[in-house]
Amino acid sequence: MKASHRIFGIIIAIAVTAGLIAFTFAYDWFGPLIAEESGNIDNVYRWLLVASIPFFVIIVGIIAFCILEFRADGDDDDRDGEPFHGSTRIEIVWTVIPTIIVVALGIYAWIVLDQVEAKQPNELTINVVGQQFAWNYEYPQLGVKTSGDLVVPKNRPLYFEMTSVDVIHSFYIPNARLKRDTADGFTTRLRFTPDTTGTFPIVCAELCGIGHTTMRGTLRVVEPSEFTKWVASRKGPNAPKPTGANTISPLSPTGETGK
C-alpha cells in the first residue's frame, strides 16, 4: 500500500473516531433523569462508549484494509499469502493499553456505585415484593401497603428492600438508571432520591414466565404535601384493603426492616 493511501486511511480513521465520540456526547441515549445521582451512571456509560470507539474503528479499519490489500486477483488466484512473524512490541501495546483503560473504567464505576449506594439521612424505607406478574409495595414506617403504583415524595431519599415470592425478577426503573434482581429467600437493596415529579415506568427486566411482558408498574413522584395526603387516604376508614400476596411481607412479618 502506498504511503499516501496509509496517510489517507489514518485521517479517515481519526475523523470517524472524532465524529462518533461527538455523537456519543450529543445524543440522548438514556431519556430524562429523575435522580441527580443517576447522571453519574450515564457518564459511566458514555465514557465506556468513548473508550470503545477507537478500538471499534481500528478493528474495522484493519479488516477493511486486509480485504482490499490481500484480495485475490481473480477466481483462479490460489496463492498463499506471504508469511510474516508477530511483533512483540505490538503485542505489548495492545495488551497494556486496553488493560489500563479497563482498570480505570472499573475504578470509576466503583466510585460511582459507592456514591449511589451511600446511606442518606431521613430515608423512606419501602419493601418491594415481586411475584408473577406484579410488584407489591409496603411502607413499614407509615403502615401502608399497596400494589401497582409506587408513590414516593420528591426530594426524599428512598431505601428499597426487595425480595420475591416465586422466581427471580428484576426491579428496573429506567428513568432512575437503577436495576436490581429480586429472588425468593434473598433481600436486595437499592437507594436513590427522586428530584423530578411525574409518572415513570417500572418494569421487570428478567424473563420470569409467560406473563413477563405484563409485569409493569408505575412510579409516581409527587410533592411532599401530596404524598402526605396519599398516605392518609391509604390509612383512613375508606382505604382499600390489601388482597392476595399484598397481605404478606416476605421481608418481615412485623413490617420492620433491618439496614
N, C-alpha and C positions, 0 to 999 in steps of 0.2 A: 504494500500500500504506500502511495506517495506521501511525503511529509505534509504536503498541503491538505491532503484528504484527512490525515490524522488530526491536524490542527482544526479543520472544519468540524470533524466529529466531536472534538473536545469542546469547542464553542457551543455546538448544538446541545451537548450533554449538560453544560453549565446553564445554558438558557432554560432548558426543560426543568432542571432541578430548581432553579430560582422561581420559575413560574409556578411549579407545583407547591413549593413552600409558601409563596404568596397566597395561593388559592387556599391552602390549609388554614391560614390565619384569617382570611377574609370570609370564608364560607361558614355558615352557622350549622355545624354538624349535629348539635345536640338539642336544639329547641330552647325555650325560655327556662330560666332558672327560678327556683322558689326558695333557695337557701344560699346564702353568701358563700359558705364554705365549699359548696359544690363547684364553684368556679375553679377552685384548685384542682378538682378532679378533672374538669375539662382541660385544664392546662397540661395535666399529665398525659392525656390522650393526644393533645396537639403536639407536644414535644416528642412523643413516641412516633407519631406520623412523620414529623420533621426528620427524626433520626433514621427513619426507614426509607425516605425518599431517595437520598443519594445512592444507597445500596440497590434500590429498585432500578434507578437509571443506569447505574454501572452494569448490573447483571443483564438488563435488557439490551444495553448498548453492545456488550460483548457478544451476546447471542446474535444480534443483527450483524455485527462485524464478521463473525465466523460464517454466517450464512452467505454473506456477499463475497468474502475473501476466499473461502475454501469451497465454493460451489463447484460442481462438476462442469466440465466444458461441454458435455453432451451425454446422450444416453449410453454411449459406448465408452465413457471415461470411467474405468475401474481402477485407476491408480490409487495407491495408498498415500495418505498424507505424509509429509516429511516428519521424521522422528524429532522429538525435542525432549529436553530434560527440565525438571522442575526447578524453581528458583527459591532458594531458602529465604532470601530477602523478602520476596513477595509473600511467602507463607507466613513469615513473622508479622508482616504488616497486616495481612487480612485476619490474623488471629488476635493481635494485640489491640488494634483499633476497635473492632466490634466488642471485645471484652470490656474495654474501658467504657464504651457507650452503654452497654447493658448494665454494668455495675453502677454507673452514675444515675441511670434511669431508675434502677432498683432502689437506690438510696433516696432519690427524690420522691418516689412513690411511697416509700416507708414513712418519710417525714409528713407527707400529705395525709396518709392514713392515720398517723398518730394524732394529727390535728383534728381530723374529722371525728375520731372516736373518743376524744378527750371529754371527761365528765364536766358538765356545766352546772352552775348553781340554779336552784329552783326548777329542776327538771320535772316535767309531767310524765309520769310512768303510764305506759299503755301496753297491755298484754295483747298479743296478736296470736290467734289460733287459726291455722289453716286446715281445711278439710275439703274433700271432694264435694262440691266445687265452689267454695265460698270462703271469704275471710270474716272472722268474728273478732270483735274488739271488746276489751274490758279496761275501764279506768279505775283501778283499785283505790286510788286516793280520793276519788269522787263518788264511788259506789254506783257506777254506771256501766251497763253492758249494752252493746249494740252490734249490728252486723250490716254489711253492705257499705254504708257511708262511714268514713273515718273523719270525724270533725275535730279540728285542733285550732287553738288560738294562734294568731300571728305573733311572731317575735318571742315565743316561749320555747325554751329548749325542750325537745321531746326525747324520751328514752323508751325504746321498744324492747320488750322481752317477748320472743317469738318461739312457737313450737307448732306441732302438727298432731292431729289425732289419727292420721292414717299414713299416707305415703309422703314422700319428700315433695315439698312445694318450694317456691322461690318468691319471696315478697319483694316486689320491684316497683319503685316509684320513679319513672323515667325523668320527671322534671326535677327530682332531687338527686339524680345520678346515683341512687343507692339501691343495692340489691343484696338480699341475704337469704340463704336457704333455711327452711324450717323442716324439722324431722321429728317423728314420734320418739319421745324419750330424751330429747335434747332441747336445750334452751340456747337460742342465739340472740344476739343483741345488736341494736342499731341506734344511732343518735343523729339528729340534725335539728336545725332551728329554722322553720319556715319564715320568710320575711316578705312574702307576697300573698295577698288574698286572692281567692279564686277557687275553681274546681279543676282537679287534675286526676288523671287516670292512675289506678293501681292495677297491676296485672300479676299473674303467676308466670314466671319465666322458666319453669321446669315442667317438662311433659309429665303430667300427673294422672292421666287417664283419658277416657273418651270425651269427657266434658272439659278438658283443659282450656280450650279457647273461650269457654264461657266463664272462667274463673277470673272475673274482673270486678273491681270495686272503684270507689271514688274517694279521693282525698279532698275535703273541703277545709280550706284555711280561711278563718273568719276573724273579725276583730274581737279582742278580749271581752267586750261588753256583750256581743252577740253569742260568744261561746258560753258565757255565764247564763244567759237566757236558755240556751240549748240544754245545758246541764240541768237547769231547773225543770225544763219540760220533760226530761227523761226520768226525773226523780219524783215528779208530782203524782197526785192520785190518778191522773188520766194517762200516765206514762205507759207506753206499750210494754207488754210482758215479754221477756225473752223466751224463746222456744228452741227446741232441738238442741243442737250442740252448744248453742249460746248460753245454756244454763250451766254449763260445766267449764271450769277453768283448769285445764291440764297443768298449768304452771303452778297453781296453788289452790287448795280448796278453800282457803280463807281470803283469797284475793290479795295477799301480801306477796311482794316480790323482794328478792334479795339482789343487791347490786354488788 
